[in-house]
């Protein structure tokens, strides 16, 4: 048991170090990245988001702007991360049939915003005050019921995948 910034492992004691969509939970991304480099002999794998791209997704751009603001304030760009670990960045499109339930998968499923279990499975919603969650769910419900969501974003329902900002 440990923290990203202070891994309880010896230097070069693992073949690889990996983190999946967790950087926004770390106290210091820079310290955590240094720790990954310290313990991994061969490879570092980081799945994260590009806050510039994810902030343009309908959910963060029009409804849950607090997540976009937080991500812009706390998440380094994937290019900065890659440079710090001497790596590269690859776009990971999110498939429309993705059932993982992480916040970026909501791009194709606006009805998930109305599902308390789906919201609770994402840190984007789970870390927000109830007043924000209530505001967002009310707005999305109203826009789905009125057809406004489909007028604005219905074209997304025809896509097989979407670049919601997921980066490897």
Residue, then its C-alpha position, 0 to 999 in steps of 0.5 A: x500500500x502506498x501513494x503515487x508520490x512515494x511508492x513502497x518499491x525499490x529502485x528498478x524493482x518492476x518491469x513496468x509501472x502503469x496508471x489508468x485515469x488516476x493522475x487527478x487523484x494524485x497530490x503531485x503529478x510530477x512526484x508520481x511520475x518521478x516515482x514511476x521512473x524510479x521503480x520501472x526498469x523498462x516501461x511506463x504506461x499512462x492512460x490519462x486525458x487531454x483536458x483541452x480536448x475533454x473540455x470540449x465534449x458536450x458534457x463538460x462544455x455545456x453542463x459539467x463545466x466544473x470538471x473541465x475547470x478542475x482538469x485544466x487546473x490540475x492535469x498536465x497536458x499529455x505532451x508535458x507528461x510524455x516529455x517528462x518520461x521520454x515517451x510519446x502520446x497516442x490518441x485513444x478513441x472511445x468506442x460508442x459501445x464502451x461499457x466501462x462507465x468512465x466519464x469520457x464514455x458518456x459522450x455517446x450515452x447522455x442518459x447515463x447522466x440520469x443514472x445514479x449508479x453511472x454517475x457514482x462510478x465516475x470521479x467527475x460526478x463523485x467529487x462534485x457537490x450535490x448541488x452541481x450534480x442536481x443542476x447537471x442531471x436536471x439540465x440533461x434530463x430537460x434537454x433529452x425530454x425536449x429533444x434539445x440534446x439530440x438537436x445539438x449532439x444527435x450526430x454523435x449517436x451515428x459515430x462508432x468512436x469519438x476522440x473525447x480526450x483519452x490519451x495513452 
